Amino acid sequence: MTPDGLLNIVQQAIMIVLIMIAPIVGIGLAVGLAVSIFQATTQIQEPTLAFVPKIVAVLLSIMIFGGWVFGNVVSFTLQLWGEGLTML
């Protein structure tokens, strides 16, 4: 394998990881923003109020997007194995 081929694989892997985590992180960010606005307007400074909704939102988004993420990982892995077999 050439250095250019390895760099291409690493670049694809990073892009796939960024695309896969975007919805999960985006939902966590949106919930965190909503909770922080709620805390600022009501002046409730309870630390658990900041963490529990974000944890629940991220877990729900993992349940929703988990199959899609797993499918992308399997597809990328099969693609790598297919390219690796043709390089031998």
C-alpha positions, 0 to 999 in steps of 0.5 A, spaced: 500 500 500 502 506 498 502 512 502 497 516 498 492 510 498 493 510 506 492 517 506 486 516 502 483 511 507 484 515 513 481 521 510 475 517 508 475 514 515 475 521 518 469 523 514 465 517 515 466 518 523 464 526 522 458 524 518 456 519 523 456 523 529 453 529 526 446 528 528 448 525 535 452 531 537 447 536 534 441 533 538 445 533 544 448 540 542 440 543 541 438 540 547 444 543 551 442 550 548 435 549 550 436 547 557 441 553 558 436 558 555 431 555 560 436 555 566 438 562 564 430 565 564 428 561 570 435 562 574 435 555 576 442 553 577 441 545 578 447 541 575 443 535 574 438 539 570 444 540 565 446 533 564 440 529 565 436 531 559 442 531 554 444 524 556 437 522 555 437 526 548 443 523 546 441 516 548 435 516 544 438 519 538 443 513 538 437 508 539 434 512 533 441 513 528 444 507 531 442 502 525 444 507 520 451 508 524 452 501 524 450 500 517 455 505 515 461 502 519 459 495 516 459 498 509 466 502 510 469 495 513 467 491 507 469 496 502 476 496 505 476 489 505 474 489 498 480 494 496 485 490 500 484 483 497 485 487 490 491 490 492 494 483 494 
